[in-house]
Amino acid sequence: MTNTVFIRPIYEDETTEGSENSDGSGAVAISTETIDGLEAKLALLSAIRMNCFGCSESAAAEEKEEEEIENIDSSDIVQEDFSDTEADTVPERKEPETKVKKGLCYRCFKGNRFTEKEVCIVCNAKYCINCVLRAMGSMPEGRKCITCIGFPIDESKRKGLGECSRMLKRLLSELEIRQIMEVEKLCEANQLQAEYVYVNGKQLCQYELFFLRSCPNPPTELEPGCYWYDKESGYWGKEDQKPCKIISAHLNVGGPLMKNASNGNTLVFINNREITKVELRMLQLAGVQCAGNRHFWVDEDGSYQEEGQKNIKGNLWSKAGIKLVCAFLSLPVPSKAAVPSGEEINNSVGGVVPNYRKGMLQKLLLVGYNGSGTSTIFKQARILYKSEPFSEDELQNTKLTIQSNVYYYLGILLEGRERFEEESLTQRRIRLLDQSNVTGSPDERDDKTIYSIGPRLKAFSDWLLKVMVSGNLKAYFPPATREYAPLVEELWKDAAIQATFNRRSELKMLPSVASYFLEQIVNISRTDYEPSNVDVLYAKGITSSNDLASMDFSFPQSAQDRSIDASNQYEPLLRYQLIRVHTRGRGENCKWLEMFEDVGIVIFCVSLSDYDQFCDDGSGAVTNKMVASRRLFESIVTHPVSEEMNFLLILNKFDLLKEKIERVPLTQCKWFYDFNPVDRRNRNRLNSGSNINSGSSLAELAFHYIAVKFKRHFTSLTGRKLYVSMVNGLLSYTVDEALRYSREILKWDEERANFNESDYSIDSTESCSSMPTCSP
């Protein structure tokens, strides 16, 4: 009978201490016969290395050694109970297409190990200064070979992303380098993939990875691998190892914490995890009684108590010298950017904050169908509640996006100019035919219209439209902005372009925000252009790569708040988190909602101007966008996670509805088939007791009608009441009012238990209580 020895593989980032668990998921079974065969082959390799080869044959010896290693039959190794989790945490690395000797360029096969080279961040191929631009092209994803574009990077290169080499500084301009380094850091292909990160034995999804990296105290140097996380205390570490950092607590990521997460063997537990010997030593030096089989509960602020007891034993981080002890034992300590304690809050305010409000983080989930305006509302919230709403990197990215978009808008104008010119010429020829004044060939002046431009501008127009058709607009702009800025200024001032711009409502492809940027096109085309907060607000196409964004904030206290409610004196210290989720491609099952089970209120955004717009529903069928918004709304409110959540419906873009409804009837959407404002006005005249809609404009009537539609639909699905608010995302005060309204809803939900049913009433779903905000 063949004996079997279990060997657990040790990775480079693991220590050998505490890694002797032979029944772990990473065990590999190797027979003793196989070991004898491997020893014989290794002896052969050793003989090859010790043989008296000449200096010129050393490279050949190394190649032979590598061949011998590769020829070891993998069938000699029998794997038993190998964990798929551990294998999946290591992304497959792409190898160079060409194998060359060490020190040579992978393209021209010249040079030596001392020659300066640029390295591909995917396959580690190296190129000399003469070959790097040919091998990597325009670098749309950073320093990658052309054949490596779209592949994930080598994780060992992650720390160097965005750091330019001296070689590229000699080859490229400063603007080109800045753009390449920026895209290298931000492009989606280079981001850490969630499927390679496991927390408490569970593979993360993209939402969990986002929250993990965007929390106030995120883990540093996150890379593919298996980690454990104590949600109560915030302790974080690699699987089978001691904690390496204290991150934000109570993050809804990963699975439940396992007892053997850190491979401890001390019979002392913290939050159900058996701690390591180093942690036990830290507790003993801190004066914590650890004799026997002790179980402790430790909170994020360091307070601890024994399991089964109610009294707090003490606070770890308040003990003298504990941080010095942790530094000596290489254990983490809490970040300085911790939330203030209750005493600090009381002293700073001069009053007492209720216990149920201390340290509370209320979460607001902002969601809506594509184009509903959630991005604008989120950016407006950053401008309202952040002293520095956008970082330098974000402003730089916004600048590049705006400069690229403005040339796209200009291209749509030029395309419209050609159409208007052709229509004008056709009408002129028809008119001349009717007057029987047509000659054999038309005069030159017959080819000139108000939409005609000169040959120089026509050449630029043809070139720009050709670039747009090819789909390479971003490859030319903004890099070529400086070169074409004078020509753009001349083109914008041309009478033909101004005449086309005056008919912009006829250009269906031109976004509503295009007018704002086209009117500033001369300023935007300059190299010293710096976007303002308003520019960022209007800019389109500025979203995070994973369609998620969040911000922590507090509502500033106004004089009106102080005069209305003295209890609001501690309001600026209460924290809120606004989370924006872009639902594009999320599917109607809304599985992503499971990540937000601790959200207090869902703010669902609907664009009022979508009633005549159509889109692809994801299955190839064309559907009305308002109907698509309703379906997404249904999927969210009927999800089991949403049962305890409040809902605030934001009806956005009322200004666009006001412009459109006079031209396009609301009945273009089949869901609004029964909208009849004439009959409603007649009923108002007959019924003197009901004056809700008296004197209202058509747009206001449409707003009330849509609000009631959603409120009735929500009640029929859930049996609950829906809150409604009207917002124009480009007007800051409307966004502020809506978010403060959501705050009041959360307050009321907390205090509702203190009132009897007879102490308050709920408005009818038949109408909304006011235009700006509508109570349930």
N, C-alpha and C positions, 0 to 999 in steps of 0.2 A: 504493500500500500504506500502510495506516494505521500510524503509529508508536505504540508502547505504552510508557508510563512506569509503573514499579512504585513504589508508595508504601506504606510500612508505617505503620499507624496508631500514634500515640504516645498512651499513656494518661496521665492526670493524675499518677499516682504513679511515672512513669518519667522518667528524664532523657534528654536528647537525645544525650548522649555515649555512644558505643558502641552506638547503635541504627541503624546504617547498613546493616545486613545486608539486602540486597535480595532474597534468596532464602529468607527465613524463612517460617514457616507463616502469618504474618499478612499476607502481601503482598496488595495489591489492584491490579489492572490497570486503568488508566484511559487511554482513547485521547486523543490530542492534540485531536481534534475536540470531544470531551466537555469537555476543559479550557477550550477557547475559549468553549463555551456557558456553562459555569459562571462564567467570568470576566465574561461579559456580564451574567449575572443578578446577580452580586455588585456590579457597577458600578451596576446599577439600584437595588439596595438601598442602596448608598452615597449615590446621588442622593436617595433618599427621606429618608435621615437628615440630609443637608446642606441639604435644602429649607427655606425660611423658613416653617415652620409656626408658628402661634401657640402660646403656652404651653398653651392649653386643648386643642390638638390633638396634644400629644406622646404621649398614651396611645394615640390612634388610629394614630399613625405606628408605634409599637412593635408594635401588633397586626397592622398591615399587613405589617411586616417579618417577623414570625413566620409569617404566612400564605404569604409569598413563599418562605421557607425550606422550609416543609412541602410546597409545590407543586413543588419541584425533582423532576423525574422520576427515580425510582430506577432506571429502566431504562437511564439514561445511564451508569450505573456497572456495569461488567462485572467480576464477581469471579472470579478464577482461583486455584486452589490455596489457598483460604481455609481455615484450620485450624478444624475443628469444636471442638477443645480450647479454643482461645482464645475462641470464641463462647460455649461452655458455661460458662465461668468467671464470666460476668456474669449474675446472676439477673434474670429479667424483672421490672421494677418495675411495680407496680400504680398506675395513675393515678387521681386523684380522680374520682368520678362526676359531680361538678359543677365546671365551670370558672367562676371568678369573677375579678374584677379584683384586682390586687395590693393587699393590705392589708385586704380585706373578709373577714368571717366566711363560711365555706363553707355555713352553714346559714341564717342570718338575713340575709346579704348586707349587714350593717351594719359600721360601724367604719372605721378607717383603719390605716395601717401602724404607728402608734404605740400602737394598742390592744393590750393584753395578750391573748395567745391561747395555747391548748394545741395542739400539733402531733401529728397521727397519725404513728406510727412506721413505718407502711407506705406510705401514699400522700401524706404531707406535707400533708394537708388541715388547715386551721387553724380553730379554733372559739373564740368568745368565752366569757366566764365564764357567760353566760346559756344557752349552747347545748351546752357541752362534755359535760355529763352526759346530755343527751338524745341527742347524736350518738354517744357512746361507751358508753352503758349502764352495766352493772356492771363493765366492763373485765375480763373473765375471762382475757384474755391481755395485759393492760397497756393502755397508751394507744393504742388502735386504734379506728377507726370500726367500727360494728357490721357494716358490709359488708366490712370488712377482716379480720375474725376468721378465723383459719386460714391467712392468707397470710404468707409470710416478710417480715421487716422490711427497711426500707431500710438497707443496710449502713453508710451514713454516720451512722445513729442508734445504732449498737451501743455506742459508748463512753458514751452517755448513758442506757443501760438501768438502771433502778433508781434514778435520780436524780429526786426529786420536784420539781415546779415550785412556785412560790409560789401559783399559782392553785389547785392541788389542795389545798394546805395550808389555804386559806381555805374550801374547799368540803367537805372530808371530815375525818373523825376520824382520830386518830393510828393506831388499829388498822386502819382501812380503808386508809389510805395504805401502811402496812407490808405488808399482804397484797397490795395491787395491785403495789407495787414488787417484791415477792418473786416473784410469779407472772410478772411481766414479764421478770425475769432467768432464770427456771428453766423456763418452759413450753416444751414441745417445739417448737412452731411458731416460736419466736423464736431457736432455736439455729442456729448456723452449719451449713449443710447440706454434708455431705461431698462431694456430687457437684459442688460448685462449687470444690473445692480440688484442684489437681493438683501432684504432687511428682515431679520428674524425669520429667515427661511422662506420668505415670500418674494416673488419677482415683482419689482415695482412697475407701475404703469407710468405713462408720461406725466399725468397730473401729479402723482406722488413725488416723482423726481423734481418737478417744478417747485412744489411746496417745500421740499427738503432743501433745495438750493436757494430759495428766496426767503426763507424764514430769517428772523433777526439775527440768530446765531447759527449759521449753517455749518455743516462739516467741511473742513478744509481738504483740499487735494483729493476730492472724490474721484474714484477710478473704478473700473469694473471689478467686482468682487462680492464677497458675502460679508455682511455687517450685522451687528446686533444693536438694538436701540431700546433704552428704558424710557418709555413715554412719561413716566411719573417724575423722574429726577432729571431727565435729559442726558443721561450718560450714553455715550456712543463709542463703539469700538469695532475692530475687525473680529470676525468670527474666531472663537477659540483664543482670543487675546484679551488683555486687560483694557479698560477704557482709555481712549486717547483724546477725547474731547467731551465737553459738556455743551450740547446744542440746545436749541429751544425745545421746551417740553410740550407734551400734548399734541404732537403732530400726528395726523391720521395717516401714517404711512406704515407699510409692512404688516407682518403678522404679529401674533402675541409673543411676548418675550419668553424664551425657553430657559429652563433651570440651568442647563449646561452651556449657555450661550458663550460665556467667556472661558469655559473649560476649567472652572474653579474646583478645588478639592479641599475646602476649608470647613465645610459643614456650617458656614455662616451665610445667610441669605439677605440680600437687599432687593426688595420689590420682586421676590420670587426668583432671583438669579443668585446662584452660588458664586460668591466673589472669589477672586484670586488671592494668593498669599500676600502680594504687594498691597492690595486694598485692605486686607486684614491688618497688616502692619500699620497702615495709615490710621485705621480706626483705633487701634490700641494706643498709638502715640497721641491720639486726640482725646484719650480718656474714656472711650466708649467700652462698656463692659461686654465682652464678646465670648465669655466662657460658655461652653456648652453649645447645643444646637440652637443658635439664635436666629430669629427672623425679624428683620427690620423693614419699616416703610420709610422711605426718604422722599421728601417733596422737592420741587424744583428750587425752592429757596434755601434748601439745606436742612430744614427741620426734620427730625427723625423721631420715631416712636417704635416700640416693640409691637409685633403683630398680636392682635387681640386686645390691646390696651388703648384707651382713649387719650391718655395724657401724653403731652409732648415731652420727650426726654431732654431735648436741647437742639442746638443748631450747629451743624458741622463747621460752617464757614465763619461762625462767630468766635470759635475757639482760637486762643492765642497761638500763633506760630504754625497753624495748620497749612497755610498756603506755602510756607517755607518747606514743610515736611513733604507736601505734594510735589514741589519742584525737585526735591532731593530724590524722591521715589519715582519721578517721571510720570506722575499722575496729573490729570487735568484739573483746573480750577474754574469757577464760573467766570463768564465774561464780565467786564466792567459795565457793559451796556445792558445791565439787568434792569428789570422793572422796579421802580421805587417801592419800598416796603410800605405797609399801612401807616406806620408812624410818620414817615416822610411825607406821605400824602396829607395826613391830618395837619402837620405843622405848616406845610406850604399853603394850605387853604385857610387855615384858621377855624376849621370846623371838623365835624366827624362825618366821614363817608360811610354810608350804610354798608354792612358786611357783604350783602349780596351784590354790591357794585364794585368792591375792591378788586383790582387786578383783572376785571372782566374784559374780555376781548369779544366784542359783538361782530359777527361776520355777516356781510351783505353780499349776496351773489347777484351779479349783473349779467344778464343773459338776454339774447334776442336773436332773431333770424338775421341772416347775412344782409347788411345794408340798413339795419334798423337804427343805427346810430350809437351803439354801445361804446365803440371806440372813442367817439367824440365826447360822450358823457364822461368816460373814464379820464380822458385827458383834461377835461374841464375840472373834474374833481381834484386832480393833481395841482392845477393852477390855483384852485380855491384854497386848498388846505395845506399845501407844502410851500415852505419858504423858498426852496429851490426845486421847482417842479420837474425840471429836466436836467440831466447830467450833461457834461461836455460831449461825451460820446454820443448820447442820444441826439443832441442838437446837431452834431456833425453828420450823423446818419440821416437826420431829417433834412438837412441842407442838400445832401446828395439826392435824396428821394424827390424833393421839390424841384430841383434843377432838372432831373430826368423827366418828371411828370409834366413840367411846363413845356418841354419840347414835344411831348406827346399831345398836349392840348393844342399847341401851335400847329402840329401836323393835321389835327382834325379840322382846324380853321382853314388850312391850305387846301385840304380835300374838299371842304365845303365851298371855298372860293372857286375852284375849278367847276364844280357842279352849277353854282350860281352863274358863272360866266357862260357856260354852255347853254343854260336855260335862257339867259338874256340874249345870246346870239340867235338862238332858235326863234325866239319871239320876234326879234327884229327881222329875220328873214321872212317869217310868215307875214308880218305886217307889210313888208316891201312887195311880196308876191300879191297880196290883196290890192295893193295900190298900182300894180303893174309897172313898177319902176325898177325891176330887177334887170341888171345888165348881164352880159355873159359871165363875167367874173366880178366878184364883189370888190369894192374899194377897200383900201387898207383901213380906212376909218370904220368900215363895216365890221372889222374884226376887233375893234376896241370898244370896251364897255367899262362901266364903273368898277367892274371886278377884274380888270386886266392889270397886270404888273409888268415891269420892265424885264428885259432878257437876263440881267444879272440876278435879280430876285427870283425869276422863273427857274433859272438853273439850280439855285439853292432849294427852291420848293420841290423840284423834281427829285433832287438827291435825297432830301429829308423824307419824302413819301416813299421812296425806294427803300430806304433804311427801315422805315416802319413796317413795310410789307415783309421784309426779310426777317423781322423779329429781333434785330440786333441794335435797337435803339439804345439800350442801356450800355452797350459796348462802346458807343460813341459819346454819349452824354451821361454824366456830366464831365468826363475827361476833356472833351472838346469845347466846353462852354466858353473858356477864355478865348479860343480862336474865333468862334462864331458870334461872340457878343456884339461887335459893331454891326454885323449883318442883321442880327435879330432886331437891334434897335431901329435900323433903317426899315426893316420889313414891317415892324409894328406900327410905325408912323405912316406907312403907305395908306393912301385913301381906300384902296381895294380891300385891304385887310380890315380897316375900320368899318367899311360897309358890310363885310362878311360878319364881323363881330356883332354888329347891330341886329343881325338876323340869327343870332346864336340859338334862339329858342327852336329853330328848325333843324338844328344839328343834334340828332338823337343820341349820338355817341359822346357828346360833350357833357361831362359831369357838371352838376350845379355849382361846385366850388371852383370850376375852371375860370370863371369870370374874375374871381378875387385874385388869382395868381397871374392871369394874363394881363390885367391892368398894372401889375408890378413886374412884368417880364424883363424890362430893361434893368431894374435894380437886381432881380434874381440872377440875371446872366453875369453879373460882375463877380470877380474872384473874391472880393472882400465882403460878399453878402453874408449876413448872419441872420438866421431866422428868429423872429420874435415868438412869444408865446401864442399870439394869435395865428401866426403862420403855422405853427405846429398843430394848432387846433383845427385848422382848415385842411391840413395835409392828409392825403389819402395814401393807403398802402403802407402805413407805419404800424405794424403789429409784431408781436413777438413770434419767434419761429415756432413755438409750440402752441400758439393761440391761447395763451394764458397770461394774465397779468394781475398783480395785486398791489395794494398800497395800504399801509397803516396810517391812521390819522385821528385827530380829535377835532370836534367842532369848536371853532372859536366862539367865545361868549360875547353876545351882543348886548347893547343897553336894553333892548326890548326884552331879552330873556331874563335879565336881572330884575326888571320891573314886574314881569309877569309871575315868575316863580323863584322864590328865594332859594329853593332846594337845588337850583341849577348852578349854585356857586362852585360845585366840584365838577361840573360838566366838562370843562376843558381837559381834565385829567383822565376822563374815560376814553378808552381806546376802541376804535372801530377798524375793521379791515374790509375794504372793498375789493372783491374778486371779480374780475371780468373773464368770462369764458366765451370764446368764439365757437359757435356750434357748427361751423362748416364741416361737413363730412362726419359728424358725430353719430349719425343714425338716429332713428326715432325711438330706439329702445332706451336711450338716455342712461346707459350703464355708468357713464361718467358721473352721474349724480351721487353715486355711492361714496364718492370722495368728499362730498359736502354735507354729510349728515349732521354736522354741528353748526350749520348755517342757521341764523335766526330769521332771515327774511330773504325771499327771492324777488329781485327787481327785474321784471320781464319787460323788455322794450319792444314796441311796435311802431313802425313808421306809418304815419297816417296817409302818406302819399303813395303807398304801395298798392292801393286798391285796383289800379289799372296796369300794374307791372306784372311781368311773367318771368319765370325762372325754371331751371331744370331741377326736378325734385330728387335727383340722385339716381333714379332708375331709368332716365332717358325721356321721361314724360314731361311735358310742359304744364306747369300749374301756376295759378295766380299767387303772387307773393303774399297777399293778405291771408289767403287760405293756407299757404305753407306756414305762415306765422301761427295761425290757429292750431295747426296740427302739432307743431313743436310745443306750443303752450299746453295742449292736451297731454302730450307725452310727459311733460315735466310735472304737471299738477296731479296726474294719476299715478305717478311713480310712488312706490311705498315709502321711500325716503322723505317725500314731501308732505307726509300726513301731518306732521307737527310744525310745519313751516308756515309763516305768514307770506302773503303775496301782495306785491305792489305792482300794478300795471302802469307803465309809463307810455303814454301816447305822444310820440315824438314827431317833430317836423310839421307842426301846425301851420307854420308860415308857408310851406310848400303846398299843403292842402288848401289853404286860402287862395293861392294863385291858381291852382289846378281845377278846383271843383266848379268854377264858373264855366269852364270849357269842357270838362269831362265829367259826366254824371257818376255819382257814387255807385249806381247800379251796374257799373261795368264789372264789379265783383259780384258773383252769383250769391254769395253769402248775404249781401246787402240788397237783395231783390225787393224787399218791402220798404225801402227808404222812400218816403213821400213827404217832403217838407211842406208842400202846398197844403195837403190835408191837415198836417200838424198845425200850421198857422191858423187854418180855419177853426180847428178845435179850440185853439187858444182864445180866439175871439169869442166863441160861443161860451166857453167856460171861464168866467171871470175869476173863479176861485183858484185857478191854476195858471200862474204866470211865469213858470220856470223858463219857457222858451220865448216869452214875449220880447219882441224887439231884437232877437238874436239873428246874427247873420247866417247865411247858408253854411259856412264853414263851422260855425259854432254848433249849429244843429247837427251837422255831420259828426262832429266830435262827440256830442252827447249820445247820439245814436250808436256809434261804435263802442263807446264806453259801456253802455247798457247791454249791448250784444255780448261783450266779453264777460260782464258781471253775471248775466243770466247763465251763460254757458259754464262759467266757473262754479256757480251754485248748483247747477244740475249735475256736475261731475263730482263735486266734493261735499256739497251741503253746507259750505262755509261762505263767508262774505269776502269779496275782493275789493281792495283799495285801488284807487285810480288817481293818477296825476298827469297833468298836461305839461310837456317840457319842450323847449326849443334848445337843443344841445349847444347851439352857438351863443346862447344868452346865458351868462354865468348865473344870474340870480334865479332863473327857473330851475337849473340843476341844483343849486343850493337849497331851494325850497323843497324839491322832491326828496333829496337826501335827508334833510331835517325832518321831513314828514315820515320817512322810514324810521328815523330815530324815535319819533313819538309813537309809532306803531309798536316798536319793540318795548318801549316803556309801558305802554298800555297793556301789552301782553303779560308783562311781569306783574303789574299791579292789579290785573283783572281778578285774581283770586281773592283780593281783599274786599271785593264788592259783591253784593247780591245781584241777581238777575234784574230785580226791580229798580236797582240804582242807576241803571243805564239802559239805553235803547239803541237799536241798530236801524240806520236809515234803510229805506226800501231800495231794492235793486232796480226799481223802475226808472230812477233818475239819479244823477250825481248831485251832491250838495253844493258844489261850486265849480267854477271853471278851472282854477289853478290846481286844486286838489279835491278829490272826491272821496268822501268817507264811504264805508261799506253800507 
